[in-house]
C-alpha cells in the first residue's frame, strides 16, 4: 500500500484549497447556517461545474470516474473549509445506493442530475419504516428521524423493513417528498444543521420505486454506508487539520505572562497530541479508502477510521477551545463553527463507541 498522493491527486488537493479559500470563506458558512436550508446555492452550482459532485461517479453518466481515494482527497478540503450543502448525503451516500442497487433506468434518471446538482437525494432509515403489500403494490408507513437535507431533496431513498408476514431483510425504495402522505418536520439541531423528522402515512409507491429486489437491499446499503463513512472521516481530518493550524498560529503570537503561550509546555503538548492524532487518522482513513477501491473486505478498517475520527473531533474541539480560551465560545469566533460541525460529524454514520463495537479484531 502506497498512500502517497498521485500527481493528479496533488493537483486536485491544491486546486480545491485555492477554490474554497476564495469561494467558501466563513462568511458563506455563516450565511448558510442562518438560512433554513443550510445550503449555499451559488457555491453548489460552482462545485457542480467543477465536477466535484460526480468525482467518483461513472463517466457514462457525466461523472469523472475517479476513485474513493480521489474523493477522500477532495473531502479533506471540503471539511477544512466547512463547505455547506448536501455533498456527503447526495453525491456520496445516496448516489452510491442508486449505483449499487438501482437498475439502468434508475441510474439514468437520477445520477446525471446528482452530478449536475439539479437532483438532491437523501437517505431515511429506521426500525419504524415499513413496506406492506396492498392492491398489488407496495405502501410505505412509519417515520424516520434525523433525515439530512430532506427539505431540499428531490427524492428520498428509504431503507425499509417488512410489515408482519412479509419477507425479511431491507427493501430500498424511492419516495417523492412531495407525495401525498409524506410530512417533513424540521428538527432543532446544533449549527442549524438541516435535519428532519419524515412521516410516511400509507404512501402508495409506484411500480418503479424499488431499488433492486424486494428484501435484498442490505448489501447495497452497507457498501454505500462504508464509502460515505470514509468520506465523513476525510471531512473530519480537514477540519482538525485547520484547527491545528489555527491554534499553532495563535499560540505563536498570543502573549501571556510576558511570553507567547506557545512556549508553555502544556500548550505545546496540546498541539503535539493533536498533530499525532491528525496523522494517525489520515493513515487509517486512506487505508480504508484504498481497501474499498481494491474491492477488499474493509469493515474493520472503516470502523477503525471512524472511531479515530470521532476521538479526533473531540481532541480538536478541546484543543481549540482551551488554547483560544473564552473568546472561542462566542458566535463571532470561527472556532465555534468547527466545534459544532465536529459534533455533528462524530454522531453521523455511527459514533466512536458504535464503531469500536463493530471491530472483529
C-alpha positions in Angstrom: 0.0 0.0 0.0 1.4 3.4 -1.0 -0.7 6.2 0.5 1.3 9.0 -1.2 -0.9 11.1 -3.4 -0.5 10.8 -7.2 0.3 13.9 -9.3 -3.4 14.2 -10.2 -4.5 14.0 -6.6 -1.9 16.6 -5.6 -3.4 18.9 -8.3 -6.9 18.2 -7.0 -5.8 19.0 -3.4 -4.2 22.3 -4.4 -6.9 23.4 -6.7 -9.7 22.5 -4.2 -8.0 24.5 -1.5 -7.4 27.5 -3.7 -11.0 27.5 -4.9 -12.6 27.1 -1.5 -10.4 29.8 0.1 -11.9 32.2 -2.4 -15.4 30.9 -2.8 -16.1 29.5 0.7 -14.9 31.9 3.4 -16.5 31.6 6.8 -18.9 34.4 5.8 -20.5 31.9 3.3 -20.6 29.2 6.0 -22.4 31.6 8.4 -24.9 32.7 5.8 -25.8 29.1 5.1 -26.1 28.3 8.8 -28.5 31.2 9.2 -30.7 30.1 6.3 -33.4 27.4 6.7 -31.8 25.2 4.1 -28.2 25.1 5.4 -27.2 25.4 1.8 -25.2 27.9 -0.5 -26.9 27.5 -3.9 -24.3 29.6 -5.9 -21.4 27.6 -4.4 -23.2 24.4 -5.1 -23.6 25.3 -8.8 -19.9 26.2 -9.0 -18.8 22.9 -7.4 -21.1 21.0 -9.8 -19.4 22.9 -12.6 -16.0 21.7 -11.4 -17.2 18.1 -11.4 -17.0 17.7 -7.7 -20.5 16.2 -7.3 -19.6 13.4 -9.6 -15.9 12.9 -8.8 -16.3 9.2 -8.1 -19.4 8.5 -10.3 -19.2 6.8 -13.7 -18.2 8.8 -16.7 -21.2 7.3 -18.7 -23.5 9.5 -16.5 -21.3 12.6 -16.7 -19.0 11.9 -13.7 -15.3 11.8 -13.7 -15.0 8.1 -12.8 -12.5 8.8 -10.0 -11.6 6.5 -7.1 -12.8 6.7 -3.5 -9.3 7.9 -2.7 -9.7 10.8 -5.1 -13.0 11.7 -3.3 -11.2 11.4 0.1 -8.6 13.9 -1.1 -11.3 16.3 -2.2 -13.4 16.0 1.0 -10.4 16.8 3.2 -10.5 20.2 1.7 -14.3 20.4 1.8 -14.1 19.7 5.6 -11.3 22.2 6.1 -13.5 24.9 4.5 -16.7 23.9 6.4 -18.3 23.7 3.0 -22.1 23.7 3.4 -24.5 21.6 1.4 -25.6 18.0 0.9 -22.4 16.8 -0.7 -21.9 13.8 1.5 -25.6 13.0 1.7 -26.5 13.2 -2.0 -23.3 12.8 -4.1 -21.7 10.1 -1.9 -24.2 8.1 0.2 -27.4 8.3 -1.7 -25.8 8.2 -5.2 -23.8 5.1 -4.3 -27.0 3.4 -3.2 -28.5 4.1 -6.6 -25.4 2.8 -8.3 -25.3 -0.4 -6.1 -29.0 -1.3 -6.2 -30.7 0.6 -9.0 -31.5 -0.7 -12.4 -30.4 1.1 -15.6 -33.5 3.2 -15.7 -32.9 4.4 -12.1 -29.3 5.3 -12.8 -30.1 7.1 -16.0 -32.9 9.1 -14.3 -31.0 10.1 -11.2 -27.2 10.0 -11.4 -26.8 12.7 -14.2 -28.9 15.1 -12.1 -26.9 14.4 -9.0 -23.7 15.2 -10.8 -25.1 18.4 -12.3 -26.5 19.4 -8.8 -30.1 19.6 -10.2 -31.2 16.5 -8.2 -30.6 16.1 -4.5 -31.0 12.7 -2.8 -31.1 11.8 0.8 -31.5 8.6 2.9 -34.1 7.8 5.5 -33.9 4.7 7.6 -35.1 3.4 10.9 -36.8 0.5 12.6 -40.2 2.1 12.1 -40.2 2.3 8.3 -42.3 -0.5 6.9 -43.4 -1.6 3.5 -46.6 -3.6 3.0 -48.3 -5.2 0.1 -51.7 -3.6 -0.9 -53.8 -3.9 -4.0 -50.9 -5.5 -6.0 -48.4 -2.8 -5.0 -46.4 -1.5 -2.0 -47.2 1.1 0.5 -44.8 2.8 3.0 -45.6 3.7 6.6 -43.7 4.9 9.6 -41.3 7.7 10.3 -37.6 8.4 10.3 -35.6 10.8 12.4 -32.6 12.9 11.6 -33.0 12.8 7.8 -30.5 15.2 6.4 -31.4 17.8 3.8 -34.9 16.3 3.3 -36.2 19.8 2.7 -34.0 20.1 -0.4 -34.4 16.5 -1.6 -35.8 15.6 -5.0 -36.1 12.0 -3.9 -35.8 10.3 -0.5 -34.3 6.8 -0.5 -35.9 4.8 2.3 -34.4 1.7 3.8 -37.5 -0.1 4.9 -38.3 -3.2 6.9 -41.2 -5.5 6.1 -44.5 -5.4 7.8 -45.6 -8.5 9.8 -45.8 -11.6 7.5 -43.6 -10.1 4.7 -40.2 -11.3 3.6 -37.3 -10.4 5.9 -34.4 -8.0 5.3 -34.3 -4.5 3.9 -36.1 -3.1 0.9 -34.8 0.2 -0.7 -37.5 2.4 -2.1 -37.6 5.9 -3.7 -40.1 8.3 -2.4 -41.1 11.7 -3.6 -41.0 14.0 -0.6 -44.0 16.0 -2.1 -46.2 12.9 -2.4 -49.5 12.6 -0.5 -48.9 11.1 2.9 -45.3 12.4 3.3 -44.8 15.1 6.0 -41.5 16.8 6.8 -40.9 18.4 10.1 -37.7 20.4 10.7 -35.8 19.4 13.9 -33.7 21.5 16.2 -30.0 20.9 15.6 -26.6 22.3 16.5 -25.4 24.9 14.0 -28.9 24.8 12.4 -27.8 21.6 10.6 -30.8 20.8 8.3 -32.3 17.5 9.5 -35.9 16.4 9.5 -38.5 14.1 11.0 -40.1 12.5 8.0 -43.5 10.8 8.4 -45.0 8.4 5.9 -48.7 7.7 6.2 -49.6 4.7 3.9 -47.8 6.3 1.0 -48.5 4.3 -2.2 -45.3 3.5 -4.1 -45.1 3.4 -7.9 -44.0 0.2 -9.6 -40.5 1.6 -10.3 -39.9 2.7 -6.7 -38.0 -0.3 -5.6 -34.2 -0.1 -6.0 -33.0 -3.6 -6.7 -35.1 -6.5 -5.4 -37.6 -6.6 -2.6 -35.9 -7.6 0.7 -32.4 -7.7 -0.8 -31.2 -4.1 -0.2 -28.9 -4.6 2.7 -25.6 -5.3 0.8 -26.1 -2.2 -1.4 -26.8 -0.1 1.6 -23.9 -1.4 3.6 -21.4 -0.7 0.8 -22.7 2.8 0.3 -22.5 3.5 4.0 -18.9 2.2 4.2 -17.9 4.6 1.4 -19.7 7.5 2.9 -18.2 6.8 6.3 -14.7 7.1 4.9 -15.6 10.4 3.2 -17.0 11.6 6.5 -13.7 10.8 8.1 -11.9 12.8 5.4 -14.1 15.8 6.3 -13.2 15.4 9.9 -9.5 15.3 9.0 -9.8 18.5 7.1 -11.5 20.3 10.0 -9.0 19.0 12.5 -6.0 20.0 10.3 -7.3 23.5 10.0 -7.9 23.8 13.8 -4.3 22.6 14.4 -3.0 25.3 12.1 -5.2 27.9 13.7 -4.1 27.1 17.3 -0.4 26.9 16.4 -0.5 30.3 14.7 -2.4 31.8 17.6 -0.1 30.3 20.2 2.9 31.8 18.4 1.7 35.4 18.9 -0.7 35.4 21.9 1.3 36.7 24.8 0.6 35.9 28.5 2.9 36.5 31.4 5.3 38.2 29.2 5.9 35.5 26.5 4.0 33.7 23.8 1.7 31.0 25.1 3.2 28.6 22.6 6.3 28.5 24.8 4.4 26.9 27.7 4.7 23.1 27.8 1.0 22.5 28.4 0.1 24.3 25.1 2.9 22.5 23.2 1.6 19.2 24.4 -1.9 20.0 23.2 -0.7 20.9 19.8 1.7 17.9 19.5 -1.0 15.5 20.6 -3.4 16.9 18.0 -0.8 16.6 15.3 -0.2 13.0 16.1 -4.0 12.3 16.1 -4.5 14.0 12.8 -1.7 12.0 11.2 -3.0 8.8 12.7 -6.5 9.5 11.5 -5.2 10.3 8.0 -3.4 6.9 7.8 -6.5 5.0 8.9 -8.8 6.9 6.6 -6.7 6.4 3.5 -6.1 2.8 4.3 -9.9 2.2 4.4 -10.3 4.1 1.1 -7.6 2.1 -0.5 -9.1 -1.2 0.5 -12.6 -0.2 -0.7 -11.0 0.9 -4.0 -9.4 -2.5 -4.3 -12.7 -4.3 -3.6 -11.3 -5.9 -0.4 -13.2 -6.6 2.8 -12.9 -3.2 4.6 -15.3 -3.3 7.6 -12.7 -3.2 10.3 -10.7 -0.5 8.5 -13.7 1.7 8.1 -14.7 1.3 11.7 -11.1 2.0 12.9 -11.0 5.1 10.8 -14.4 6.4 12.1 -13.6 5.6 15.7 -10.4 7.5 15.4 -12.2 10.4 13.6 -14.6 10.6 16.5 -11.8 10.9 19.0 -10.0 13.4 16.7 -13.2 15.5 16.6 -13.2 15.7 20.4 -9.5 16.4 20.7 -9.5 19.2 18.1 -12.5 20.8 19.9 -10.8 20.6 23.3 -7.5 21.9 22.0 -9.1 24.7 20.1 -11.3 25.9 22.9 -8.6 25.6 25.6 -5.9 27.4 23.6 -8.2 30.2 22.2 -9.9 30.3 25.6 -13.1 32.1 26.3 -13.4 34.1 23.1 -13.7 30.9 21.1 -17.1 30.2 22.6 -18.6 33.4 21.1 -20.6 33.4 17.9 -18.1 35.8 16.3 -15.2 33.5 16.6 -14.6 30.8 13.9 -13.6 28.1 16.4 -17.3 27.5 17.3 -18.1 26.8 13.7 -15.5 24.0 13.7 -16.5 22.5 17.1 -20.2 22.5 16.2 -19.6 20.6 12.9 -17.2 18.2 14.7 -20.1 17.2 16.9 -22.4 16.6 14.0 -19.8 14.5 12.2 -18.9 12.5 15.2 -22.5 11.3 15.5 -23.1 10.8 11.8 -22.9 7.2 10.4 -22.0 5.9 13.9 -20.0 7.4 16.7 -16.7 6.2 18.2 -18.3 3.7 20.7 -20.5 2.2 17.9 -17.6 1.6 15.6 -15.3 0.2 18.3 -18.1 -2.3 19.0 -18.1 -3.3 15.3 -14.4 -4.3 15.2 -13.8 -8.0 14.8 -10.1 -7.9 15.8 
